[in-house]
Amino acid sequence: MHYTHLISVDELKALHASDAPLLVFDCSSELGNPDKADAMFAEKHIAGAVQAHLERDLSAHDPANAVNGGRHPLPKRELFAQTLQALGFDNAMQAVVYDRNGANYCGRLWWMLKWAGHDAVAVLDGGLQAWEAAGAVESGPRPGAHAASSP
């Protein structure tokens, strides 16, 4: 079964238990302090999740690599695909996105995956807070921190 909009904590636990191809993305951020995203991820995240950093992974910094302008320009699809691959994601996987900010940041990755043609992406209903209330979290920095930057 593919989840395309919302996924509950219980459904995500069942996916984990089934060994279905899955990648969970922590998109937690703070707009005025982008470096805080690394600290939040290191403090706690869903076990096995990867960090999708708003500035490094979900935005382009060189106008030549951007689809549009603005504060967080959308990277070209090819560059976004490279970022996803560097994070360990492939098209056969179910993507689950969450944050601890009321879905303010994970919604961007949900939309970007849809924009890139990947339908099997869902937002964790209740975000990290719902998972923490019902399951285990882990701590530690992002593996290979800063290695999966968007050009």
N, CA, C and O atoms as a DFTB+ gen file, in Angstrom:
604 C
 N C O
     1  1       0.835      -1.177       0.000
     2  2       0.000       0.000       0.000
     3  2       0.884       1.246       0.000
     4  3       1.874       1.325       0.726
     5  1       0.504       2.207      -0.824
     6  2       1.216       3.484      -0.867
     7  2       0.394       4.543      -0.147
     8  3      -0.826       4.606      -0.299
     9  1       1.059       5.356       0.622
    10  2       0.427       6.478       1.303
    11  2       0.778       7.734       0.524
    12  3       1.939       7.959       0.184
    13  1      -0.234       8.552       0.242
    14  2      -0.018       9.695      -0.643
    15  2      -0.370      11.043      -0.019
    16  3      -0.120      12.082      -0.630
    17  1      -0.936      11.049       1.164
    18  2      -1.302      12.316       1.804
    19  2      -0.851      12.328       3.260
    20  3       0.159      12.947       3.594
    21  1      -1.593      11.649       4.120
    22  2      -1.257      11.546       5.542
    23  2      -1.005      10.096       5.907
    24  3      -1.558       9.178       5.301
    25  1      -0.160       9.906       6.908
    26  2       0.078       8.583       7.456
    27  2       0.062       8.715       8.978
    28  3       0.651       9.641       9.535
    29  1      -0.604       7.799       9.632
    30  2      -0.675       7.842      11.092
    31  2       0.562       7.189      11.699
    32  3       1.306       6.484      11.017
    33  1       0.765       7.429      12.966
    34  2       1.872       6.791      13.683
    35  2       1.755       5.276      13.578
    36  3       2.746       4.598      13.309
    37  1       0.559       4.738      13.786
    38  2       0.370       3.284      13.717
    39  2       0.657       2.738      12.321
    40  3       1.245       1.665      12.186
    41  1       0.249       3.461      11.286
    42  2       0.529       3.020       9.915
    43  2       2.026       3.051       9.637
    44  3       2.547       2.153       8.976
    45  1       2.724       4.070      10.131
    46  2       4.174       4.134       9.934
    47  2       4.867       3.003      10.685
    48  3       5.806       2.403      10.162
    49  1       4.421       2.704      11.894
    50  2       4.994       1.577      12.637
    51  2       4.793       0.272      11.868
    52  3       5.697      -0.561      11.811
    53  1       3.612       0.094      11.277
    54  2       3.342      -1.114      10.484
    55  2       4.247      -1.175       9.256
    56  3       4.724      -2.251       8.896
    57  1       4.485      -0.047       8.616
    58  2       5.404      -0.018       7.469
    59  2       6.811      -0.415       7.892
    60  3       7.469      -1.205       7.215
    61  1       7.271       0.134       9.012
    62  2       8.590      -0.237       9.533
    63  2       8.662      -1.748       9.772
    64  3       9.637      -2.396       9.392
    65  1       7.640      -2.294      10.395
    66  2       7.615      -3.721      10.732
    67  2       7.554      -4.606       9.490
    68  3       8.023      -5.744       9.522
    69  1       6.986      -4.102       8.401
    70  2       6.831      -4.906       7.183
    71  2       8.095      -4.936       6.336
    72  3       8.164      -5.686       5.362
    73  1       9.080      -4.148       6.683
    74  2      10.303      -4.018       5.887
    75  2      10.031      -3.516       4.469
    76  3      10.795      -3.800       3.547
    77  1       8.941      -2.769       4.301
    78  2       8.653      -2.151       3.010
    79  2       9.750      -1.130       2.700
    80  3      10.312      -0.538       3.622
    81  1      10.062      -0.914       1.428
    82  2      11.054       0.119       1.090
    83  2      10.528       1.489       1.535
    84  3       9.492       1.954       1.059
    85  1      11.248       2.111       2.436
    86  2      10.753       3.297       3.123
    87  2      11.904       4.208       3.495
    88  3      12.976       3.738       3.878
    89  1      11.687       5.514       3.385
    90  2      12.633       6.470       3.947
    91  2      11.828       7.578       4.612
    92  3      10.913       8.151       4.020
    93  1      12.195       7.863       5.862
    94  2      11.541       8.894       6.661
    95  2      12.463      10.111       6.677
    96  3      13.662       9.994       6.926
    97  1      11.883      11.277       6.407
    98  2      12.637      12.527       6.329
    99  2      12.217      13.464       7.456
   100  3      11.032      13.764       7.609
   101  1      13.175      13.923       8.237
   102  2      12.941      14.954       9.248
   103  2      13.223      16.298       8.587
   104  3      14.355      16.575       8.190
   105  1      12.199      17.126       8.472
   106  2      12.312      18.420       7.808
   107  2      12.253      19.581       8.800
   108  3      12.044      20.726       8.399
   109  1      12.432      19.302      10.067
   110  2      12.333      20.336      11.092
   111  2      13.295      21.475      10.799
   112  3      14.431      21.258      10.377
   113  1      12.820      22.695      11.029
   114  2      13.629      23.860      10.734
   115  2      13.169      25.033      11.572
   116  3      12.155      24.969      12.266
   117  1      13.933      26.101      11.491
   118  2      13.541      27.385      12.084
   119  2      13.948      28.450      11.082
   120  3      15.136      28.656      10.832
   121  1      12.976      29.115      10.518
   122  2      13.211      30.028       9.410
   123  2      14.254      31.098       9.726
   124  3      15.117      31.371       8.892
   125  1      14.197      31.698      10.888
   126  2      15.136      32.750      11.241
   127  2      16.493      32.257      11.701
   128  3      17.415      33.053      11.880
   129  1      16.629      30.941      11.898
   130  2      17.875      30.361      12.391
   131  2      18.086      28.999      11.735
   132  3      17.874      27.973      12.381
   133  1      18.498      28.964      10.465
   134  2      18.601      27.691       9.744
   135  2      19.575      26.698      10.364
   136  3      19.410      25.491      10.184
   137  1      20.584      27.171      11.091
   138  2      21.521      26.246      11.726
   139  2      20.864      25.442      12.844
   140  3      21.369      24.386      13.225
   141  1      19.761      25.926      13.363
   142  2      19.073      25.219      14.454
   143  2      18.522      23.864      13.987
   144  3      18.317      22.963      14.800
   145  1      18.285      23.726      12.682
   146  2      17.760      22.457      12.162
   147  2      18.702      21.300      12.513
   148  3      18.243      20.219      12.882
   149  1      20.003      21.520      12.400
   150  2      20.963      20.465      12.735
   151  2      20.889      20.109      14.213
   152  3      20.941      18.934      14.576
   153  1      20.769      21.112      15.057
   154  2      20.675      20.870      16.499
   155  2      19.385      20.132      16.844
   156  3      19.394      19.234      17.686
   157  1      18.280      20.501      16.206
   158  2      17.014      19.817      16.458
   159  2      17.107      18.350      16.049
   160  3      16.663      17.464      16.779
   161  1      17.690      18.102      14.872
   162  2      17.823      16.722      14.414
   163  2      18.715      15.930      15.364
   164  3      18.398      14.794      15.716
   165  1      19.826      16.526      15.775
   166  2      20.754      15.831      16.679
   167  2      20.105      15.555      18.032
   168  3      20.380      14.533      18.661
   169  1      19.250      16.462      18.474
   170  2      18.590      16.288      19.772
   171  2      17.653      15.094      19.765
   172  3      17.691      14.264      20.673
   173  1      16.802      15.005      18.732
   174  2      15.883      13.871      18.627
   175  2      15.250      13.824      17.251
   176  3      14.947      14.848      16.639
   177  1      15.061      12.595      16.787
   178  2      14.393      12.335      15.511
   179  2      13.888      10.901      15.516
   180  3      14.267      10.101      16.372
   181  1      13.043      10.588      14.568
   182  2      12.549       9.214      14.439
   183  2      13.729       8.322      14.070
   184  3      14.529       8.660      13.198
   185  1      13.824       7.189      14.739
   186  2      14.916       6.246      14.468
   187  2      14.947       5.898      12.983
   188  3      13.935       5.505      12.403
   189  1      16.121       6.049      12.380
   190  2      16.310       5.736      10.971
   191  2      15.997       6.877      10.019
   192  3      16.233       6.761       8.816
   193  1      15.468       7.978      10.542
   194  2      15.135       9.108       9.670
   195  2      16.406       9.784       9.165
   196  3      17.459       9.721       9.799
   197  1      16.281      10.428       8.014
   198  2      17.350      11.268       7.485
   199  2      16.867      12.711       7.562
   200  3      15.666      12.982       7.534
   201  1      17.803      13.614       7.657
   202  2      17.463      15.020       7.711
   203  2      17.369      15.582       6.299
   204  3      18.252      15.362       5.470
   205  1      16.284      16.312       6.034
   206  2      16.134      17.067       4.793
   207  2      16.139      18.536       5.202
   208  3      15.120      19.074       5.636
   209  1      17.284      19.171       5.059
   210  2      17.506      20.537       5.528
   211  2      16.952      21.537       4.515
   212  3      17.249      21.455       3.323
   213  1      16.156      22.466       4.994
   214  2      15.527      23.454       4.111
   215  2      16.549      24.199       3.261
   216  3      16.359      24.355       2.055
   217  1      17.618      24.652       3.875
   218  2      18.612      25.446       3.146
   219  2      19.504      24.580       2.253
   220  3      19.708      24.900       1.082
   221  1      20.024      23.503       2.794
   222  2      21.011      22.693       2.057
   223  2      20.389      21.734       1.054
   224  3      20.928      21.548      -0.037
   225  1      19.269      21.124       1.405
   226  2      18.719      20.045       0.585
   227  2      17.503      20.435      -0.251
   228  3      17.273      19.868      -1.319
   229  1      16.732      21.393       0.230
   230  2      15.459      21.697      -0.422
   231  2      15.433      23.049      -1.109
   232  3      14.374      23.499      -1.545
   233  1      16.578      23.702      -1.211
   234  2      16.666      25.008      -1.873
   235  2      17.918      25.051      -2.744
   236  3      18.916      24.393      -2.454
   237  1      17.846      25.828      -3.806
   238  2      19.014      26.071      -4.655
   239  2      19.637      27.399      -4.231
   240  3      18.936      28.310      -3.793
   241  1      20.944      27.498      -4.363
   242  2      21.616      28.733      -3.968
   243  2      22.210      29.471      -5.159
   244  3      22.412      30.683      -5.098
   245  1      22.485      28.767      -6.218
   246  2      23.003      29.362      -7.443
   247  2      21.808      29.575      -8.377
   248  3      21.104      28.617      -8.695
   249  1      21.570      30.797      -8.817
   250  2      20.432      31.047      -9.718
   251  2      20.432      30.145     -10.960
   252  3      19.371      29.848     -11.508
   253  1      21.607      29.714     -11.399
   254  2      21.671      28.820     -12.565
   255  2      21.099      27.437     -12.261
   256  3      20.725      26.703     -13.176
   257  1      21.030      27.082     -10.980
   258  2      20.500      25.781     -10.573
   259  2      19.068      25.858     -10.067
   260  3      18.521      24.859      -9.601
   261  1      18.460      27.029     -10.154
   262  2      17.136      27.251      -9.588
   263  2      16.064      27.330     -10.667
   264  3      16.315      27.763     -11.791
   265  1      14.873      26.902     -10.296
   266  2      13.709      27.006     -11.172
   267  2      13.105      28.402     -11.050
   268  3      12.529      28.920     -12.007
   269  1      13.235      29.002      -9.884
   270  2      12.649      30.313      -9.626
   271  2      13.559      31.095      -8.676
   272  3      14.658      30.644      -8.353
   273  1      13.113      32.236      -8.243
   274  2      13.879      33.047      -7.307
   275  2      13.272      32.982      -5.920
   276  3      12.534      32.053      -5.590
   277  1      13.592      33.980      -5.113
   278  2      13.028      34.052      -3.776
   279  2      13.998      33.622      -2.696
   280  3      15.173      33.360      -2.953
   281  1      13.480      33.556      -1.488
   282  2      14.308      33.234      -0.321
   283  2      14.831      31.801      -0.350
   284  3      15.967      31.544       0.049
   285  1      14.015      30.882      -0.815
   286  2      14.388      29.463      -0.905
   287  2      14.034      28.959      -2.299
   288  3      13.041      28.252      -2.465
   289  1      14.838      29.316      -3.308
   290  2      14.519      28.928      -4.680
   291  2      14.442      27.406      -4.850
   292  3      15.223      26.653      -4.270
   293  1      13.506      27.000      -5.638
   294  2      13.326      25.589      -5.951
   295  2      14.471      25.105      -6.835
   296  3      14.735      25.700      -7.880
   297  1      15.159      24.030      -6.428
   298  2      16.236      23.517      -7.286
   299  2      15.655      22.836      -8.524
   300  3      14.529      22.341      -8.503
   301  1      16.430      22.818      -9.588
   302  2      16.008      22.079     -10.784
   303  2      15.768      20.620     -10.409
   304  3      16.405      20.085      -9.501
   305  1      14.841      19.987     -11.121
   306  2      14.467      18.598     -10.813
   307  2      15.680      17.666     -10.784
   308  3      15.784      16.812      -9.904
   309  1      16.590      17.825     -11.734
   310  2      17.751      16.935     -11.800
   311  2      18.613      17.066     -10.542
   312  3      19.117      16.070     -10.022
   313  1      18.777      18.284     -10.063
   314  2      19.574      18.512      -8.853
   315  2      18.850      17.998      -7.620
   316  3      19.473      17.447      -6.712
   317  1      17.540      18.176      -7.588
   318  2      16.740      17.638      -6.492
   319  2      16.851      16.112      -6.474
   320  3      16.988      15.519      -5.404
   321  1      16.794      15.478      -7.631
   322  2      16.938      14.018      -7.711
   323  2      18.297      13.581      -7.186
   324  3      18.391      12.559      -6.507
   325  1      19.345      14.329      -7.485
   326  2      20.681      14.004      -6.969
   327  2      20.727      14.122      -5.443
   328  3      21.345      13.297      -4.771
   329  1      20.080      15.138      -4.909
   330  2      20.021      15.311      -3.450
   331  2      19.302      14.129      -2.817
   332  3      19.772      13.576      -1.823
   333  1      18.172      13.741      -3.383
   334  2      17.424      12.597      -2.851
   335  2      18.277      11.332      -2.874
   336  3      18.300      10.569      -1.908
   337  1      18.964      11.121      -3.968
   338  2      19.827       9.943      -4.089
   339  2      20.927       9.981      -3.026
   340  3      21.230       8.957      -2.413
   341  1      21.519      11.144      -2.806
   342  2      22.570      11.277      -1.785
   343  2      22.033      11.003      -0.382
   344  3      22.772      10.559       0.497
   345  1      20.745      11.270      -0.178
   346  2      20.128      10.991       1.120
   347  2      19.709       9.530       1.263
   348  3      19.262       9.110       2.330
   349  1      19.853       8.754       0.184
   350  2      19.520       7.333       0.243
   351  2      18.142       6.979      -0.281
   352  3      17.651       5.878      -0.033
   353  1      17.516       7.887      -0.995
   354  2      16.153       7.676      -1.479
   355  2      16.153       7.236      -2.928
   356  3      16.976       7.686      -3.725
   357  1      15.219       6.349      -3.264
   358  2      15.002       5.991      -4.667
   359  2      13.510       5.870      -4.937
   360  3      12.703       5.852      -4.007
   361  1      13.148       5.788      -6.201
   362  2      11.749       5.812      -6.621
   363  2      10.908       4.648      -6.114
   364  3       9.682       4.751      -6.090
   365  1      11.521       3.561      -5.715
   366  2      10.759       2.412      -5.236
   367  2      10.321       2.564      -3.782
   368  3       9.606       1.709      -3.260
   369  1      10.735       3.627      -3.135
   370  2      10.483       3.800      -1.701
   371  2       9.230       4.625      -1.421
   372  3       8.842       5.506      -2.189
   373  1       8.624       4.301      -0.298
   374  2       7.606       5.163       0.298
   375  2       8.352       6.256       1.054
   376  3       9.251       5.960       1.841
   377  1       7.996       7.491       0.827
   378  2       8.567       8.607       1.582
   379  2       7.568       9.035       2.645
   380  3       6.372       9.158       2.379
   381  1       8.074       9.261       3.850
   382  2       7.276       9.834       4.930
   383  2       8.028      11.058       5.408
   384  3       9.211      10.979       5.738
   385  1       7.348      12.185       5.446
   386  2       7.970      13.444       5.840
   387  2       7.316      13.940       7.118
   388  3       6.118      13.755       7.333
   389  1       8.123      14.573       7.965
   390  2       7.583      15.154       9.189
   391  2       8.473      16.303       9.627
   392  3       9.593      16.471       9.145
   393  1       7.944      17.085      10.551
   394  2       8.734      18.087      11.246
   395  2       8.156      18.230      12.646
   396  3       7.269      17.474      13.041
   397  1       8.648      19.174      13.368
   398  2       8.114      19.463      14.699
   399  2       7.534      20.866      14.717
   400  3       7.448      21.504      15.766
   401  1       7.137      21.338      13.536
   402  2       6.689      22.715      13.351
   403  2       5.281      22.789      12.762
   404  3       4.985      23.725      12.019
   405  1       4.423      21.852      13.066
   406  2       3.064      21.896      12.536
   407  2       2.981      21.701      11.037
   408  3       2.093      22.252      10.387
   409  1       3.893      20.924      10.482
   410  2       3.971      20.616       9.041
   411  2       4.324      21.839       8.198
   412  3       4.043      21.860       7.000
   413  1       4.931      22.846       8.799
   414  2       5.329      24.042       8.051
   415  2       6.451      23.765       7.064
   416  3       6.505      24.400       6.011
   417  1       7.347      22.837       7.373
   418  2       8.515      22.591       6.514
   419  2       8.406      21.276       5.751
   420  3       8.844      21.192       4.604
   421  1       7.836      20.259       6.365
   422  2       7.741      18.975       5.653
   423  2       6.786      19.066       4.471
   424  3       6.892      18.282       3.528
   425  1       5.855      20.012       4.513
   426  2       4.958      20.215       3.379
   427  2       5.719      20.576       2.112
   428  3       5.296      20.233       1.008
   429  1       6.834      21.264       2.271
   430  2       7.654      21.619       1.102
   431  2       8.219      20.355       0.457
   432  3       8.145      20.200      -0.762
   433  1       8.782      19.453       1.259
   434  2       9.331      18.222       0.684
   435  2       8.220      17.358       0.113
   436  3       8.403      16.749      -0.941
   437  1       7.066      17.288       0.781
   438  2       5.926      16.530       0.250
   439  2       5.603      17.047      -1.156
   440  3       5.481      16.266      -2.099
   441  1       5.466      18.369      -1.284
   442  2       5.139      18.956      -2.576
   443  2       6.245      18.728      -3.595
   444  3       5.969      18.399      -4.748
   445  1       7.496      18.901      -3.176
   446  2       8.615      18.729      -4.113
   447  2       8.673      17.305      -4.655
   448  3       8.946      17.113      -5.840
   449  1       8.425      16.316      -3.824
   450  2       8.418      14.932      -4.298
   451  2       7.285      14.726      -5.302
   452  3       7.481      14.064      -6.321
   453  1       6.114      15.276      -5.031
   454  2       4.998      15.191      -5.987
   455  2       5.380      15.884      -7.299
   456  3       5.124      15.360      -8.383
   457  1       5.990      17.062      -7.188
   458  2       6.430      17.836      -8.356
   459  2       7.438      17.048      -9.190
   460  3       7.466      17.161     -10.415
   461  1       8.261      16.254      -8.516
   462  2       9.266      15.443      -9.208
   463  2       8.686      14.135      -9.746
   464  3       9.403      13.352     -10.370
   465  1       7.395      13.894      -9.511
   466  2       6.744      12.700     -10.059
   467  2       6.664      11.518      -9.114
   468  3       6.349      10.409      -9.546
   469  1       6.941      11.726      -7.835
   470  2       6.889      10.624      -6.860
   471  2       5.597      10.738      -6.061
   472  3       5.427      11.671      -5.276
   473  1       4.689       9.788      -6.262
   474  2       3.375       9.856      -5.623
   475  2       3.361       9.280      -4.210
   476  3       2.553       9.706      -3.385
   477  1       4.234       8.327      -3.916
   478  2       4.214       7.630      -2.620
   479  2       4.948       8.452      -1.562
   480  3       6.039       8.096      -1.117
   481  1       4.321       9.554      -1.176
   482  2       4.865      10.413      -0.122
   483  2       3.709      10.861       0.769
   484  3       2.656      11.272       0.282
   485  1       3.924      10.776       2.071
   486  2       2.882      11.149       3.025
   487  2       3.487      11.921       4.183
   488  3       4.644      11.719       4.550
   489  1       2.684      12.804       4.750
   490  2       3.054      13.573       5.928
   491  2       2.648      12.779       7.159
   492  3       1.528      12.272       7.237
   493  1       3.556      12.671       8.119
   494  2       3.232      11.993       9.374
   495  2       2.250      12.851      10.159
   496  3       2.579      13.966      10.564
   497  1       1.068      12.342      10.368
   498  2       0.015      13.048      11.087
   499  2       0.460      13.316      12.529
   500  3       0.701      12.384      13.296
   501  1       0.565      14.577      12.880
   502  2       0.993      14.952      14.225
   503  2       2.482      15.189      14.358
   504  3       2.945      15.635      15.408
   505  1       3.242      14.901      13.314
   506  2       4.670      15.165      13.302
   507  2       5.452      14.416      14.368
   508  3       5.006      13.392      14.888
   509  1       6.619      14.944      14.681
   510  2       7.494      14.300      15.652
   511  2       6.817      14.162      17.008
   512  3       7.037      13.176      17.712
   513  1       6.007      15.127      17.375
   514  2       5.346      15.069      18.673
   515  2       4.452      13.839      18.786
   516  3       4.428      13.198      19.837
   517  1       3.722      13.498      17.736
   518  2       2.859      12.315      17.766
   519  2       3.686      11.041      17.849
   520  3       3.328      10.107      18.566
   521  1       4.799      11.004      17.112
   522  2       5.668       9.825      17.158
   523  2       6.284       9.662      18.535
   524  3       6.333       8.557      19.075
   525  1       6.748      10.752      19.093
   526  2       7.389      10.704      20.404
   527  2       6.405      10.240      21.474
   528  3       6.789       9.526      22.400
   529  1       5.154      10.636      21.356
   530  2       4.137      10.232      22.321
   531  2       3.832       8.740      22.229
   532  3       3.372       8.141      23.202
   533  1       4.085       8.131      21.062
   534  2       3.714       6.735      20.849
   535  2       4.879       5.801      20.536
   536  3       4.683       4.590      20.441
   537  1       6.080       6.336      20.374
   538  2       7.188       5.487      19.953
   539  2       8.520       6.028      20.409
   540  3       8.586       6.957      21.213
   541  1       9.556       5.453      19.902
   542  2      10.915       5.813      20.307
   543  2      11.510       6.827      19.347
   544  3      11.255       6.803      18.143
   545  1      12.304       7.712      19.913
   546  2      13.103       8.630      19.104
   547  2      14.559       8.325      19.391
   548  3      14.882       7.676      20.386
   549  1      15.421       8.786      18.533
   550  2      16.852       8.643      18.767
   551  2      17.498      10.005      18.646
   552  3      16.861      10.970      18.223
   553  1      18.752      10.081      19.015
   554  2      19.478      11.342      18.916
   555  2      20.775      11.104      18.175
   556  3      21.160       9.960      17.934
   557  1      21.440      12.169      17.819
   558  2      22.714      12.103      17.119
   559  2      22.658      12.934      15.866
   560  3      21.582      13.144      15.305
   561  1      23.811      13.415      15.413
   562  2      23.844      14.268      14.229
   563  2      23.513      13.499      12.962
   564  3      23.517      12.269      12.929
   565  1      23.235      14.249      11.948
   566  2      22.968      13.688      10.629
   567  2      24.233      12.997      10.137
   568  3      25.301      13.608      10.139
   569  1      24.139      11.742       9.717
   570  2      25.326      11.077       9.162
   571  2      25.854      11.863       7.964
   572  3      25.081      12.277       7.101
   573  1      27.154      12.064       7.913
   574  2      27.754      12.804       6.810
   575  2      27.235      14.217       6.722
   576  3      27.045      14.739       5.623
   577  1      26.997      14.854       7.871
   578  2      26.410      16.180       7.903
   579  2      27.052      17.099       6.878
   580  3      28.274      17.145       6.737
   581  1      26.221      17.815       6.180
   582  2      26.582      18.784       5.145
   583  2      27.065      18.113       3.856
   584  3      27.397      18.819       2.904
   585  1      27.116      16.787       3.787
   586  2      27.618      16.114       2.591
   587  2      26.610      16.099       1.456
   588  3      27.000      16.006       0.292
   589  1      25.310      16.190       1.768
   590  2      24.288      16.073       0.743
   591  2      23.739      17.431       0.344
   592  3      22.544      17.562       0.078
   593  1      24.580      18.424       0.299
   594  2      24.133      19.783      -0.023
   595  2      23.696      19.892      -1.465
   596  3      24.231      19.231      -2.355
   597  1      22.707      20.749      -1.673
   598  2      22.310      21.092      -3.040
   599  2      23.325      22.072      -3.589
   600  3      23.835      22.913      -2.849
   601  1      23.624      21.979      -4.864
   602  2      24.555      22.941      -5.465
   603  2      23.981      24.341      -5.434
   604  3      24.625      25.283      -5.898
